[in-house]
């Protein structure tokens, strides 16, 4: 994880999501980051299991799309 201050004075924490599964760890991490007053940005997600990928796509849509 890296912490970066953008030009808009917003603290951004960028991270990668390896072995993503269905996105539970990512959801918890992003929730904790936001509770601490930071903005999160997942810059890479990796998963190889087809079923997990289909569920993960739906979960990320719910998180990012809302």
C-alpha positions in Angstrom: 0.0 0.0 0.0 1.2 3.5 -0.7 -0.2 6.7 0.7 -0.2 9.6 -1.7 -1.4 13.2 -1.4 -3.0 14.3 -4.7 -3.2 17.8 -6.1 -6.6 18.2 -4.5 -5.2 17.7 -0.9 -7.1 14.4 -0.7 -5.2 11.6 1.0 -5.3 8.5 -1.4 -4.3 5.0 -0.4 -3.6 2.9 -3.4 -3.5 -0.9 -3.1 -3.5 -4.1 -5.1 -5.9 -7.0 -4.4 -4.0 -10.3 -5.0 -5.9 -13.7 -4.6 -9.1 -11.6 -4.5 -11.6 -14.4 -4.0 -15.0 -12.8 -3.9 -13.8 -9.5 -2.6 -14.3 -9.7 1.1 -10.9 -8.5 2.2 -11.1 -5.6 -0.3 -14.5 -4.6 1.0 -13.2 -4.5 4.6 -10.0 -2.7 3.7 -11.9 0.0 1.7 -14.4 0.4 4.5 -11.6 0.9 7.1 -9.7 3.3 4.8 -12.8 5.4 4.4 -13.6 5.4 8.1 -10.1 6.8 8.7 -10.9 9.7 6.4 -8.8 8.5 3.4 -9.8 7.7 -0.2 -9.0 4.2 -1.5 -8.0 3.2 -5.0 -7.6 -0.4 -6.0 -5.1 -0.3 -8.9 -5.0 -4.1 -9.7 -7.1 -7.2 -8.9 -6.0 -10.7 -9.5 -8.0 -13.9 -9.3 -7.9 -17.1 -11.4 -10.9 -19.1 -10.3 -13.8 -18.6 -12.8 -16.6 -18.7 -10.2 -14.8 -16.3 -8.0 -14.2 -13.9 -10.9 -17.9 -13.8 -11.8 -18.9 -13.1 -8.2 -16.0 -10.6 -7.8 -17.2 -8.7 -10.8 -20.6 -8.3 -9.3 -19.3 -7.3 -5.9 -16.9 -4.7 -7.4 -19.8 -3.3 -9.4 -21.8 -2.9 -6.2 -18.9 -1.1 -4.5 -17.7 1.1 -7.3 -21.0 1.5 -9.1 -22.8 2.9 -6.1 
